[in-house]
Amino acid sequence: SSHLFDQLGMPMIEEVSQENGRFYVRLPEGKLEAHLVAEGLRKLASLKYLIDNGSLQPGGILLWDEPETNLNPRIIPHVAKFLCRLAALNVQIFIATHDFLLSQELSLIGEYEKNAQLKFFSLYKSEHSAGVLVESGNVITELKNNAILEEFAGHYDREAELFAAS
C-alpha cells in the first residue's frame, strides 16, 4: 500500500516517516519535520501515514471532522476526489463539514460520476419537535434544511442589497 496514497490523487505529499520518535513529511520542496508543515498538509500527511502503515485499508472506517480546515481552497477538489477514490476501495467514510466548497465538490461527484456512492445528511432542530432531526439526500440540493446553502444564499442577498444601495 506504499503507493496507494499517490494513486488516490494526493501527490503533493511524497513521504511520511518516523525517525527517532519524530515525524517527517517529504514535500516536493524537501523534507520537513511535521510540526513545521502547514496544519492542513499535516492532516493529509496523517492520512498518508495511516494508509501506508496499513491502519486505514479497504474495509476500514475513516471519521474525519472538517477535513477542509486549514487547507488551501485549491486543494479542496483534490480532497473530494481522494475521499471518493478511497470510498471506492471499500473504506467507509464519515465526514462532518460546514464548508460550501467541499460540500459542493462532493455533490458534483455524486451527481455526475457513475458509481459514486455518496449520501448527504443534515442534522437540524425544528420548532415543531423535540430533539435533533435528520434528513438525507444523494446530492446536497436534495436537503431542505441545509445551513451551508442557506447562509451562502443569505450572503448573496446581503451583497446584492449593498450593491443596490450604493
DSSP file with accessible surface (Angstrom, degrees, kcal/mol):
  #  RESIDUE AA STRUCTURE BP1 BP2  ACC     N-H-->O    O-->H-N    N-H-->O    O-->H-N    TCO  KAPPA ALPHA  PHI   PSI    X-CA   Y-CA   Z-CA
    1    1 A S    >>        0   0   89      0, 0.0     3,-1.1     0, 0.0     4,-0.6   0.000 360.0 360.0 360.0   9.0    0.0    0.0    0.0
    2    2 A S  T 34  +     0   0   69      1,-0.3     4,-0.2     2,-0.1    50,-0.1   0.775 360.0  34.2 -63.3 -25.8    3.0    2.3   -0.1
    3    3 A H  T 3> S+     0   0  120      1,-0.1     4,-2.2     2,-0.1    -1,-0.3   0.376  90.5  97.0-108.2   3.6    1.9    4.0   -3.3
    4    4 A L  H <> S+     0   0   31     -3,-1.1     4,-1.8     1,-0.2     5,-0.2   0.907  80.7  55.5 -59.2 -42.4   -1.8    3.8   -2.7
    5    5 A F  H  <>S+     0   0    0     -4,-0.6     5,-1.0     1,-0.2     4,-0.3   0.935 109.7  46.2 -57.6 -45.6   -1.9    7.3   -1.4
    6    6 A D  H >45S+     0   0   57      1,-0.2     3,-1.5    -4,-0.2    -1,-0.2   0.902 110.1  53.7 -65.0 -39.7   -0.4    8.6   -4.6
    7    7 A Q  H 3<5S+     0   0  144     -4,-2.2    -1,-0.2     1,-0.3    -2,-0.2   0.797 101.7  60.7 -65.2 -26.4   -2.7    6.5   -6.7
    8    8 A L  T 3<5S-     0   0    8     -4,-1.8    -1,-0.3    -3,-0.3    77,-0.2   0.511 125.7 -97.2 -81.1  -6.0   -5.6    8.1   -4.8
    9    9 A G  T < 5S+     0   0   16     -3,-1.5    -3,-0.2    -4,-0.3    73,-0.2   0.801  89.4 111.9 103.6  30.2   -4.6   11.5   -6.1
   10   10 A M    > < +     0   0    0     -5,-1.0     3,-1.2    -4,-0.1    -3,-0.1  -0.481  24.2 152.5-127.4  64.0   -2.6   13.4   -3.4
   11   11 A P  T 3   +     0   0   87      0, 0.0    -1,-0.1     0, 0.0    -5,-0.1   0.616  54.1  85.1 -73.8  -7.9    0.9   13.6   -4.9
   12   12 A M  T 3  S+     0   0   46      1,-0.1     2,-0.6    -3,-0.1    -6,-0.0   0.733  85.4  60.5 -68.8 -17.7    1.9   16.8   -3.0
   13   13 A I    <   +     0   0    0     -3,-1.2    14,-0.2    14,-0.2    -1,-0.1  -0.926  64.5 177.5-110.4 110.0    3.0   14.6   -0.1
   14   14 A E        -     0   0   91     12,-2.4     2,-0.3    -2,-0.6    13,-0.2   0.847  61.5  -5.2 -82.9 -36.4    5.7   12.3   -1.2
   15   15 A E  E     -A   26   0A  79     11,-1.3    11,-3.2     2,-0.0     2,-0.4  -0.989  46.8-159.3-159.5 147.1    6.6   10.5    2.1
   16   16 A V  E     +A   25   0A  18     -2,-0.3     2,-0.3     9,-0.2     9,-0.2  -1.000  27.1 171.6-128.3 127.8    5.8   10.5    5.8
   17   17 A S  E     -A   24   0A  17      7,-2.4     7,-3.0    -2,-0.4     2,-0.5  -0.938  29.0-138.8-136.1 159.4    8.3    8.9    8.1
   18   18 A Q  E     +A   23   0A 101     -2,-0.3     2,-0.4     5,-0.2     5,-0.2  -0.985  26.0 172.8-119.4 123.8    9.0    8.5   11.7
   19   19 A E  E >   -A   22   0A  70      3,-3.0     3,-1.8    -2,-0.5    -2,-0.0  -0.992  67.9 -15.0-135.5 124.5   12.6    8.8   12.8
   20   20 A N  T 3  S-     0   0  171     -2,-0.4    -1,-0.1     1,-0.3     3,-0.1   0.873 129.1 -50.9  51.9  42.0   13.8    8.9   16.4
   21   21 A G  T 3  S+     0   0   61      1,-0.2     2,-0.4     0, 0.0    -1,-0.3   0.573 118.7 106.6  77.8   6.9   10.3    9.5   17.7
   22   22 A R  E <   -A   19   0A 132     -3,-1.8    -3,-3.0    12,-0.0     2,-0.4  -0.927  64.1-130.4-120.3 147.9    9.7   12.4   15.3
   23   23 A F  E     -A   18   0A  82     -2,-0.4    11,-2.9    -5,-0.2     2,-0.4  -0.773  21.5-168.3 -97.4 140.7    7.5   12.6   12.2
   24   24 A Y  E     -AB  17  33A  51     -7,-3.0    -7,-2.4    -2,-0.4     2,-0.5  -0.953   8.1-154.8-127.6 147.1    8.8   14.0    9.0
   25   25 A V  E     -AB  16  32A   2      7,-3.1     7,-2.9    -2,-0.4     2,-0.7  -0.985   6.7-151.2-123.1 127.2    7.0   15.0    5.8
   26   26 A R  E     +AB  15  31A  85    -11,-3.2   -12,-2.4    -2,-0.5   -11,-1.3  -0.899  22.2 175.2-100.3 115.5    8.7   15.0    2.4
   27   27 A L  E >   - B   0  30A  14      3,-2.7     3,-2.1    -2,-0.7   -14,-0.2  -0.645  51.5 -95.0-105.4 168.6    7.1   17.5    0.1
   28   28 A P  T 3  S+     0   0   79      0, 0.0     3,-0.1     0, 0.0   -15,-0.1   0.839 128.2  56.6 -54.4 -26.4    8.3   18.4   -3.4
   29   29 A E  T 3  S-     0   0  160      1,-0.3     2,-0.2     3,-0.0    -3,-0.0   0.609 123.8 -84.8 -80.4 -14.4   10.2   21.3   -1.7
   30   30 A G  E <   -B   27   0A  26     -3,-2.1    -3,-2.7     2,-0.1     2,-0.4  -0.777  56.9 -44.6 137.7-178.9   12.0   18.9    0.6
   31   31 A K  E     +B   26   0A  77     -5,-0.2     2,-0.3    -2,-0.2    -5,-0.2  -0.740  54.4 175.8 -93.4 128.8   11.8   17.0    3.9
   32   32 A L  E     -B   25   0A  73     -7,-2.9    -7,-3.1    -2,-0.4     2,-0.1  -0.961  39.3-101.3-130.5 149.9   10.5   18.9    6.9
   33   33 A E  E >   -B   24   0A  42     -2,-0.3     3,-2.3    -9,-0.2     4,-0.4  -0.466  43.3-116.8 -65.1 138.9    9.7   18.0   10.5
   34   34 A A  G >  S+     0   0   18    -11,-2.9     3,-1.8     1,-0.3    -1,-0.1   0.841 111.5  60.1 -54.0 -38.2    5.9   17.6   10.6
   35   35 A H  G 3  S+     0   0  115    -12,-0.3    -1,-0.3     1,-0.3     4,-0.1   0.690 101.2  56.8 -68.7 -11.7    5.3   20.4   13.1
   36   36 A L  G <  S+     0   0  111     -3,-2.3     2,-0.3     2,-0.1    -1,-0.3   0.529  90.4  90.4 -91.9  -5.6    6.9   22.8   10.5
   37   37 A V  S <  S-     0   0    6     -3,-1.8     5,-0.1    -4,-0.4     0, 0.0  -0.661  94.6 -90.9 -91.1 144.8    4.4   21.8    7.8
   38   38 A A     >  -     0   0   64     -2,-0.3     4,-2.2     1,-0.1     3,-0.3  -0.188  38.0-116.4 -52.8 144.7    1.1   23.7    7.5
   39   39 A E  H  > S+     0   0   96      1,-0.2     4,-1.9     2,-0.2     5,-0.1   0.867 112.8  54.3 -57.3 -40.9   -1.7   22.2    9.5
   40   40 A G  H  > S+     0   0    1     30,-0.9     4,-1.6     1,-0.2    -1,-0.2   0.927 110.6  45.7 -61.1 -42.4   -3.8   21.3    6.5
   41   41 A L  H  > S+     0   0   37     -3,-0.3     4,-2.7    29,-0.3    -1,-0.2   0.843 107.1  59.3 -69.9 -30.6   -0.9   19.4    4.9
   42   42 A R  H  X S+     0   0   83     -4,-2.2     4,-2.4     2,-0.2    -1,-0.2   0.893 103.3  52.8 -63.2 -37.0   -0.2   17.7    8.2
   43   43 A K  H  X S+     0   0   40     -4,-1.9     4,-1.8     2,-0.2    -1,-0.2   0.931 111.0  45.6 -63.4 -43.6   -3.8   16.3    8.1
   44   44 A L  H  X S+     0   0    1     -4,-1.6     4,-2.2     1,-0.2    -2,-0.2   0.894 111.1  53.3 -66.2 -37.7   -3.2   14.9    4.7
   45   45 A A  H  X S+     0   0    3     -4,-2.7     4,-2.6     1,-0.2    -2,-0.2   0.888 105.2  54.9 -63.8 -36.6    0.2   13.6    5.8
   46   46 A S  H  X S+     0   0   70     -4,-2.4     4,-2.5     1,-0.2    -1,-0.2   0.909 107.5  49.7 -62.9 -40.8   -1.5   11.8    8.7
   47   47 A L  H  X S+     0   0    8     -4,-1.8     4,-2.4     2,-0.2     5,-0.2   0.919 110.1  50.5 -62.3 -43.9   -3.9   10.1    6.2
   48   48 A K  H  X S+     0   0    4     -4,-2.2     4,-3.2     1,-0.2     5,-0.2   0.932 110.3  50.2 -59.4 -43.2   -0.9    9.0    4.1
   49   49 A Y  H  X S+     0   0   60     -4,-2.6     4,-2.3     1,-0.2     6,-0.3   0.921 110.7  48.9 -62.5 -43.3    0.8    7.6    7.2
   50   50 A L  H  <>S+     0   0   65     -4,-2.5     6,-2.1     2,-0.2     5,-1.2   0.884 115.4  44.2 -65.1 -38.5   -2.4    5.7    8.2
   51   51 A I  H ><5S+     0   0    1     -4,-2.4     3,-1.2     4,-0.2    -2,-0.2   0.942 113.9  49.5 -69.8 -47.0   -2.7    4.2    4.6
   52   52 A D  H 3<5S+     0   0   48     -4,-3.2    -2,-0.2     1,-0.3    -1,-0.2   0.851 112.8  45.8 -64.5 -34.1    1.0    3.4    4.3
   53   53 A N  T 3<5S-     0   0   75     -4,-2.3    -1,-0.3    -5,-0.2    -2,-0.2   0.444 115.3-113.1 -91.4   3.2    1.2    1.6    7.6
   54   54 A G  T < 5S+     0   0   24     -3,-1.2    -3,-0.2    -4,-0.3     3,-0.1   0.493  84.6 118.7  85.8   2.1   -2.0   -0.4    7.0
   55   55 A S  S   <S+     0   0   82     -5,-1.2     2,-0.6    -6,-0.3    -4,-0.2   0.828  79.5  42.8 -69.8 -31.2   -4.1    1.3    9.7
   56   56 A L  S    S+     0   0   11     -6,-2.1    -2,-0.3    -9,-0.1    -1,-0.2  -0.960  83.5 138.9-116.5 110.3   -6.5    2.6    7.1
   57   57 A Q    >   -     0   0  114     -2,-0.6     3,-2.5    -3,-0.1    -5,-0.0  -0.893  59.7 -53.9-143.4 171.0   -7.3   -0.1    4.5
   58   58 A P  T 3  S+     0   0   77      0, 0.0    33,-0.2     0, 0.0    32,-0.2  -0.217 126.2  28.9 -51.2 136.5  -10.2   -1.5    2.5
   59   59 A G  T 3  S+     0   0   56     31,-2.5    32,-0.2     1,-0.3    31,-0.1   0.295 102.2 114.7  90.9  -7.9  -13.0   -2.5    4.8
   60   60 A G    <   -     0   0   22     -3,-2.5    32,-2.7     1,-0.0     2,-0.4  -0.201  62.1-121.5 -88.1-178.6  -11.9    0.2    7.3
   61   61 A I  E     -c   92   0B 110     30,-0.2     2,-0.5    -3,-0.1    32,-0.2  -0.982  14.6-163.0-128.4 136.1  -13.6    3.3    8.6
   62   62 A L  E     -c   93   0B  16     30,-2.8    32,-2.8    -2,-0.4     2,-0.5  -0.985   2.6-171.5-119.9 121.3  -12.5    6.9    8.4
   63   63 A L  E     +c   94   0B 129     -2,-0.5     2,-0.5    30,-0.2    32,-0.2  -0.966  13.8 175.6-107.8 120.0  -14.1    9.5   10.6
   64   64 A W  E     -c   95   0B  30     30,-2.7    32,-1.5    -2,-0.5     2,-0.6  -0.943  19.1-153.2-135.9 113.5  -12.9   13.0    9.6
   65   65 A D  E    S-c   96   0B 114     -2,-0.5    32,-0.1     1,-0.2     4,-0.1  -0.751  77.3 -20.5 -88.7 120.3  -14.2   16.2   11.2
   66   66 A E    >   -     0   0   55     30,-3.2     3,-1.7    -2,-0.6    -1,-0.2   0.928  67.6-174.4  49.1  65.7  -14.0   19.2    8.9
   67   67 A P  T 3  S+     0   0    0      0, 0.0    -1,-0.1     0, 0.0    -2,-0.1   0.764  78.0  62.9 -61.1 -21.7  -11.3   17.9    6.5
   68   68 A E  T >  S+     0   0   19      2,-0.1     3,-2.1     3,-0.0    -2,-0.1   0.653  72.9 121.7 -79.7 -12.5  -11.2   21.3    4.8
   69   69 A T  T <  S-     0   0   46     -3,-1.7     3,-0.1     1,-0.3    -4,-0.0  -0.235  86.5  -1.1 -58.9 129.5  -10.0   23.2    7.8
   70   70 A N  T 3  S+     0   0   93      1,-0.2   -30,-0.9   -31,-0.1     2,-0.4   0.659 101.2 129.3  64.8  20.0   -6.7   24.9    7.2
   71   71 A L    <   -     0   0   18     -3,-2.1    -1,-0.2   -31,-0.2     5,-0.1  -0.839  68.8-107.7-102.1 143.6   -6.4   23.7    3.7
   72   72 A N    >>  -     0   0   82     -2,-0.4     3,-2.5     1,-0.2     4,-0.7  -0.463  31.6-124.4 -59.7 131.7   -5.7   25.9    0.7
   73   73 A P  G >4 S+     0   0   87      0, 0.0     3,-0.7     0, 0.0    -1,-0.2   0.796 109.1  66.6 -55.1 -25.1   -9.0   26.1   -1.2
   74   74 A R  G 34 S+     0   0  206      1,-0.2     4,-0.4     2,-0.2    -2,-0.1   0.714  98.2  53.1 -68.3 -18.8   -7.2   24.9   -4.3
   75   75 A I  G X> S+     0   0   25     -3,-2.5     4,-2.1     1,-0.1     3,-0.6   0.721  86.6  84.5 -87.0 -19.6   -6.6   21.5   -2.6
   76   76 A I  H <X S+     0   0    4     -4,-0.7     4,-2.6    -3,-0.7     5,-0.2   0.885  87.0  51.5 -55.5 -46.3  -10.3   21.0   -1.7
   77   77 A P  H 3> S+     0   0   32      0, 0.0     4,-2.2     0, 0.0    -1,-0.3   0.905 110.8  50.2 -59.6 -34.7  -11.3   19.5   -5.1
   78   78 A H  H <> S+     0   0   85     -3,-0.6     4,-2.7    -4,-0.4    -2,-0.2   0.895 109.3  50.9 -67.0 -40.1   -8.4   17.0   -4.7
   79   79 A V  H  X S+     0   0    0     -4,-2.1     4,-2.8     2,-0.2     5,-0.2   0.925 109.5  50.7 -63.4 -43.3   -9.5   16.1   -1.2
   80   80 A A  H  X S+     0   0    0     -4,-2.6     4,-2.0     1,-0.2    -2,-0.2   0.943 113.9  43.8 -60.5 -46.8  -13.1   15.5   -2.5
   81   81 A K  H  X S+     0   0   82     -4,-2.2     4,-2.5    -5,-0.2     5,-0.2   0.906 112.3  53.8 -64.8 -41.1  -11.8   13.2   -5.3
   82   82 A F  H  X S+     0   0    0     -4,-2.7     4,-2.6     1,-0.2    -2,-0.2   0.934 107.8  49.9 -57.9 -47.1   -9.4   11.5   -2.9
   83   83 A L  H  X S+     0   0    7     -4,-2.8     4,-2.5     1,-0.2    -1,-0.2   0.912 111.5  48.4 -61.2 -40.7  -12.2   10.7   -0.5
   84   84 A C  H  X S+     0   0   22     -4,-2.0     4,-2.0     2,-0.2    -1,-0.2   0.893 111.6  49.2 -68.5 -37.6  -14.4    9.2   -3.3
   85   85 A R  H  X S+     0   0  108     -4,-2.5     4,-0.7     2,-0.2    -2,-0.2   0.902 111.5  49.7 -66.7 -38.8  -11.5    7.1   -4.5
   86   86 A L  H ><>S+     0   0    3     -4,-2.6     5,-1.1    -5,-0.2     3,-1.0   0.925 110.0  50.7 -65.2 -41.3  -10.8    5.9   -1.0
   87   87 A A  H ><5S+     0   0   40     -4,-2.5     3,-1.9     1,-0.3    -2,-0.2   0.872 102.4  60.7 -63.7 -35.8  -14.5    5.0   -0.6
   88   88 A A  H 3<5S+     0   0   86     -4,-2.0    -1,-0.3     1,-0.3    -2,-0.2   0.733  96.9  61.1 -65.1 -18.8  -14.4    3.1   -3.9
   89   89 A L  T <<5S-     0   0   65     -3,-1.0    -1,-0.3    -4,-0.7   -30,-0.2   0.158 129.5 -97.8 -90.3  15.6  -11.8    0.9   -2.2
   90   90 A N  T < 5S+     0   0  116     -3,-1.9   -31,-2.5     1,-0.3     2,-0.6   0.820  76.7 144.1  73.1  33.1  -14.5   -0.1    0.3
   91   91 A V      < -     0   0    5     -5,-1.1     2,-0.5   -33,-0.2    -1,-0.3  -0.922  48.0-135.6 -98.8 123.1  -13.4    2.4    3.1
   92   92 A Q  E     -c   61   0B 110    -32,-2.7   -30,-2.8    -2,-0.6     2,-0.5  -0.718  27.3-165.3 -79.1 122.9  -16.5    3.7    4.9
   93   93 A I  E     -c   62   0B  34     -2,-0.5     2,-0.5   -32,-0.2   -30,-0.2  -0.943  16.4-177.1-119.9 131.0  -16.0    7.4    5.3
   94   94 A F  E     +c   63   0B 107    -32,-2.8   -30,-2.7    -2,-0.5     2,-0.4  -0.994  12.0 175.9-121.6 121.9  -17.9    9.8    7.5
   95   95 A I  E     -c   64   0B  53     -2,-0.5     2,-0.4   -32,-0.2   -30,-0.2  -0.945  19.1-154.0-123.7 151.6  -17.1   13.5    7.3
   96   96 A A  E     +c   65   0B  45    -32,-1.5   -30,-3.2    -2,-0.4     2,-0.3  -0.989  27.2 165.6-118.5 130.2  -18.6   16.5    9.0
   97   97 A T        -     0   0   33     -2,-0.4    -2,-0.0   -31,-0.2   -32,-0.0  -0.989  38.1-173.5-144.8 152.9  -18.3   19.8    7.3
   98   98 A H        +     0   0  139     -2,-0.3     2,-0.5    49,-0.1    -1,-0.1   0.047  58.4 119.6-120.9  16.5  -19.6   23.3    7.3
   99   99 A D     >  -     0   0   49      1,-0.2     4,-2.0     2,-0.0     5,-0.2  -0.742  52.8-156.7 -96.7 127.3  -17.7   24.2    4.1
  100  100 A F  H  > S+     0   0   67     -2,-0.5     4,-2.5     2,-0.2     5,-0.2   0.940  92.8  48.8 -63.3 -49.1  -19.5   25.3    1.0
  101  101 A L  H  > S+     0   0   58      1,-0.2     4,-2.7     2,-0.2     5,-0.2   0.942 113.1  44.9 -63.1 -47.9  -16.8   24.3   -1.4
  102  102 A L  H  > S+     0   0    0      1,-0.2     4,-2.5     2,-0.2     5,-0.2   0.940 114.4  48.9 -63.2 -44.7  -16.1   20.8   -0.1
  103  103 A S  H  X S+     0   0    3     -4,-2.0     4,-2.2     1,-0.2    37,-0.2   0.911 113.7  47.1 -63.4 -38.2  -19.8   20.0    0.1
  104  104 A Q  H  X S+     0   0   46     -4,-2.5     4,-2.5    -5,-0.2    -1,-0.2   0.900 110.6  51.5 -69.6 -40.0  -20.4   21.3   -3.5
  105  105 A E  H  X S+     0   0   44     -4,-2.7     4,-1.9    -5,-0.2    -2,-0.2   0.935 112.8  45.8 -61.5 -44.3  -17.4   19.4   -4.8
  106  106 A L  H  X S+     0   0   12     -4,-2.5     4,-2.6    -5,-0.2    -2,-0.2   0.903 111.4  52.7 -65.4 -38.9  -18.7   16.2   -3.2
  107  107 A S  H  X S+     0   0    4     -4,-2.2     4,-2.2    -5,-0.2    -2,-0.2   0.903 106.9  52.3 -65.2 -39.8  -22.2   16.9   -4.5
  108  108 A L  H  X S+     0   0   80     -4,-2.5     4,-2.7     2,-0.2     5,-0.3   0.914 109.9  49.1 -61.4 -41.7  -20.9   17.3   -8.1
  109  109 A I  H  X S+     0   0    8     -4,-1.9     4,-2.3     1,-0.2     7,-0.2   0.940 111.6  49.2 -62.4 -45.3  -19.1   14.0   -7.8
  110  110 A G  H  < S+     0   0   23     -4,-2.6    -2,-0.2     1,-0.2    -1,-0.2   0.853 116.8  42.4 -62.5 -32.8  -22.3   12.4   -6.5
  111  111 A E  H  < S+     0   0  101     -4,-2.2    -2,-0.2    -5,-0.2    -1,-0.2   0.867 126.5  25.9 -82.9 -37.0  -24.4   13.9   -9.3
  112  112 A Y  H  < S+     0   0  165     -4,-2.7     2,-0.6    -5,-0.2    -3,-0.2   0.604  99.5  81.4-110.2 -16.3  -22.1   13.4  -12.3
  113  113 A E  S >< S-     0   0  105     -4,-2.3     3,-1.4    -5,-0.3    -1,-0.0  -0.858  74.0-131.9 -97.3 127.9  -19.8   10.4  -11.7
  114  114 A K  T 3  S+     0   0  184     -2,-0.6     2,-0.8     1,-0.2    -1,-0.1   0.300  92.7  23.2 -60.6 164.1  -21.3    7.0  -12.3
  115  115 A N  T 3  S+     0   0  160      1,-0.1     2,-0.3     2,-0.0    -1,-0.2   0.706  83.6 141.8  60.0   0.5  -20.7    4.6   -9.4
  116  116 A A    <   -     0   0   33     -3,-1.4     2,-0.6    -2,-0.8    -1,-0.1  -0.609  36.4-160.7 -71.2 130.4  -20.2    7.4   -6.8
  117  117 A Q        +     0   0  183     -2,-0.3     2,-0.3   -33,-0.1    -1,-0.1  -0.771  29.8 148.3-116.3  84.9  -21.8    6.3   -3.6
  118  118 A L        -     0   0   41     -2,-0.6     2,-0.4    20,-0.2    -2,-0.0  -0.885  25.0-170.9-117.2 150.2  -22.3    9.4   -1.6
  119  119 A K        -     0   0  108     -2,-0.3     2,-0.4     2,-0.0    19,-0.2  -0.996   9.7-153.4-140.1 132.1  -25.0   10.3    0.9
  120  120 A F  E     -D  137   0C  23     17,-3.4    17,-2.0    -2,-0.4     2,-0.4  -0.886  11.3-167.7-106.3 139.1  -25.5   13.7    2.4
  121  121 A F  E     -D  136   0C 127     -2,-0.4     2,-0.5    15,-0.2    15,-0.2  -0.965   8.7-160.4-127.1 143.9  -27.1   14.3    5.8
  122  122 A S  E     -D  135   0C  14     13,-2.3    13,-1.8    -2,-0.4     2,-0.5  -0.993   4.9-159.9-122.4 126.0  -28.4   17.3    7.5
  123  123 A L  E     +D  134   0C 122     -2,-0.5     2,-0.3    11,-0.2    11,-0.2  -0.920  29.6 153.1-101.7 128.5  -28.9   17.4   11.3
  124  124 A Y  E     -D  133   0C  62      9,-2.4     9,-3.5    -2,-0.5     2,-0.4  -0.971  39.5-121.1-152.5 163.2  -31.3   20.2   12.4
  125  125 A K  E     -D  132   0C 165     -2,-0.3     2,-0.4     7,-0.2     7,-0.1  -0.869  21.3-156.6-108.0 146.2  -33.7   21.3   15.0
  126  126 A S    >   -     0   0   36      5,-0.5     3,-1.1     3,-0.5     5,-0.0  -0.940  20.6-138.3-120.3 143.7  -37.3   22.0   14.4
  127  127 A E  T 3  S+     0   0  182     -2,-0.4    -1,-0.1     1,-0.2     3,-0.0   0.645 104.5  59.8 -73.5  -9.9  -39.6   24.2   16.5
  128  128 A H  T 3  S+     0   0  164      1,-0.1     2,-0.3     2,-0.0    -1,-0.2   0.499 110.1  33.3 -95.7  -6.7  -42.3   21.6   16.0
  129  129 A S  S <  S-     0   0   50     -3,-1.1    -3,-0.5     2,-0.1     2,-0.2  -0.992  78.5-112.9-148.2 155.9  -40.5   18.7   17.5
  130  130 A A  S    S+     0   0  101     -2,-0.3    -3,-0.0    -5,-0.1    -2,-0.0  -0.505  75.2  15.6 -85.1 155.7  -38.0   17.9   20.3
  131  131 A G  S    S-     0   0   46     -2,-0.2    -5,-0.5     2,-0.0     2,-0.4  -0.207 100.6 -42.9  82.0-171.7  -34.5   16.7   19.6
  132  132 A V  E     -D  125   0C  87     -7,-0.1     2,-0.3    -9,-0.0    -7,-0.2  -0.799  51.5-152.1-100.1 135.4  -32.4   16.7   16.5
  133  133 A L  E     -D  124   0C  52     -9,-3.5    -9,-2.4    -2,-0.4     2,-0.4  -0.725   6.0-151.6-103.9 156.8  -33.9   15.6   13.2
  134  134 A V  E     +D  123   0C  86     -2,-0.3     2,-0.3   -11,-0.2   -11,-0.2  -0.986  13.9 176.8-131.1 135.7  -32.1   14.1   10.3
  135  135 A E  E     -D  122   0C  32    -13,-1.8   -13,-2.3    -2,-0.4     2,-0.3  -0.944  11.2-161.7-129.5 159.7  -32.7   14.2    6.5
  136  136 A S  E     +D  121   0C  57     -2,-0.3     2,-0.3   -15,-0.2   -15,-0.2  -0.929  11.0 174.1-139.9 161.8  -30.6   12.7    3.8
  137  137 A G  E     -D  120   0C   2    -17,-2.0   -17,-3.4    -2,-0.3     3,-0.1  -0.978  39.4-122.5-159.6 161.4  -30.1   13.0    0.0
  138  138 A N  S    S+     0   0   87     -2,-0.3     2,-0.3   -19,-0.2   -20,-0.2   0.696 104.4  27.6 -81.7 -22.1  -27.8   11.7   -2.7
  139  139 A V  S >  S-     0   0   15    -19,-0.1     3,-1.7   -29,-0.1     4,-0.3  -0.949  89.5-112.8-132.8 158.8  -26.8   15.3   -3.6
  140  140 A I  G >  S+     0   0    5     -2,-0.3     3,-1.7     1,-0.3     9,-0.1   0.819 110.8  64.9 -66.6 -28.3  -26.7   18.3   -1.4
  141  141 A T  G 3  S+     0   0   97      1,-0.3    -1,-0.3     3,-0.0     5,-0.1   0.659  89.0  69.6 -71.6 -11.1  -29.5   20.1   -3.1
  142  142 A E  G <  S+     0   0   99     -3,-1.7     2,-0.5     2,-0.0    -1,-0.3   0.619  79.1  95.3 -76.9 -12.6  -31.9   17.4   -2.0
  143  143 A L    <   -     0   0   16     -3,-1.7     3,-0.2    -4,-0.3    -6,-0.1  -0.689  55.3-169.1 -82.7 124.0  -31.6   18.6    1.6
  144  144 A K  S    S+     0   0  180     -2,-0.5     2,-0.8     1,-0.2    -1,-0.2   0.794  83.7  51.7 -80.0 -30.7  -34.3   21.0    2.6
  145  145 A N  S    S+     0   0   54    -23,-0.1     2,-0.5   -21,-0.0    -1,-0.2  -0.823  71.7 149.0-108.7  90.6  -32.6   22.0    5.8
  146  146 A N     >  -     0   0   10     -2,-0.8     4,-2.6    -3,-0.2     5,-0.2  -0.867  27.2-173.2-131.5  97.9  -29.1   23.0    4.7
  147  147 A A  H  > S+     0   0   67     -2,-0.5     4,-2.4     1,-0.2     5,-0.2   0.833  85.8  58.2 -60.9 -32.8  -27.4   25.7    6.7
  148  148 A I  H  > S+     0   0   32      2,-0.2     4,-2.0     1,-0.2    -1,-0.2   0.967 112.8  37.4 -63.1 -52.3  -24.5   25.8    4.3
  149  149 A L  H  > S+     0   0   48      1,-0.2     4,-2.7     2,-0.2     5,-0.2   0.881 114.8  56.1 -69.2 -35.5  -26.6   26.7    1.3
  150  150 A E  H  X S+     0   0  103     -4,-2.6     4,-2.3     1,-0.2    -1,-0.2   0.927 111.0  43.5 -61.8 -44.7  -28.9   28.9    3.4
  151  151 A E  H  X S+     0   0  120     -4,-2.4     4,-2.6     2,-0.2    -1,-0.2   0.870 111.9  53.1 -71.0 -35.3  -26.0   31.0    4.5
  152  152 A F  H  X S+     0   0   99     -4,-2.0     4,-2.3    -5,-0.2    -2,-0.2   0.942 111.5  46.3 -63.2 -44.0  -24.5   31.2    1.1
  153  153 A A  H  X S+     0   0   49     -4,-2.7     4,-2.5     1,-0.2    -2,-0.2   0.907 112.1  51.8 -63.5 -40.1  -27.8   32.4   -0.3
  154  154 A G  H  X S+     0   0   15     -4,-2.3     4,-2.5    -5,-0.2    -2,-0.2   0.907 108.8  50.3 -62.8 -41.1  -28.1   34.9    2.6
  155  155 A H  H  X S+     0   0   99     -4,-2.6     4,-2.5     2,-0.2    -2,-0.2   0.932 110.1  50.1 -61.3 -45.4  -24.6   36.2    1.8
  156  156 A Y  H  X S+     0   0  148     -4,-2.3     4,-2.4     1,-0.2    -2,-0.2   0.925 111.3  49.0 -59.9 -44.1  -25.5   36.6   -1.8
  157  157 A D  H  X S+     0   0   87     -4,-2.5     4,-2.4     2,-0.2    -2,-0.2   0.905 110.3  50.6 -63.7 -41.7  -28.7   38.5   -0.8
  158  158 A R  H  X S+     0   0  116     -4,-2.5     4,-2.3     1,-0.2    -1,-0.2   0.916 111.5  48.2 -63.3 -41.7  -26.7   40.8    1.5
  159  159 A E  H  X S+     0   0  114     -4,-2.5     4,-2.7     2,-0.2    -2,-0.2   0.917 110.3  51.2 -64.6 -41.8  -24.2   41.6   -1.2
  160  160 A A  H  X S+     0   0   46     -4,-2.4     4,-2.6     1,-0.2    -2,-0.2   0.902 109.9  50.3 -62.7 -39.5  -27.0   42.3   -3.7
  161  161 A E  H  X S+     0   0  135     -4,-2.4     4,-2.1     2,-0.2    -1,-0.2   0.921 112.0  46.9 -64.4 -43.9  -28.6   44.7   -1.2
  162  162 A L  H  X S+     0   0  127     -4,-2.3     4,-1.1     2,-0.2    -2,-0.2   0.908 113.0  49.4 -64.5 -40.7  -25.4   46.6   -0.6
  163  163 A F  H >< S+     0   0  164     -4,-2.7     3,-0.5     1,-0.2    -2,-0.2   0.932 111.9  47.9 -63.8 -44.5  -24.7   46.8   -4.3
  164  164 A A  H 3< S+     0   0   84     -4,-2.6    -1,-0.2     1,-0.2    -2,-0.2   0.856 111.6  51.0 -65.8 -33.0  -28.2   48.1   -5.0
  165  165 A A  H 3<        0   0   89     -4,-2.1    -1,-0.2    -5,-0.2    -2,-0.2   0.698 360.0 360.0 -79.0 -15.6  -27.9   50.7   -2.2
  166  166 A S    <<        0   0  123     -4,-1.1    -3,-0.1    -3,-0.5    -4,-0.0  -0.105 360.0 360.0 -88.7 360.0  -24.5   52.0   -3.4
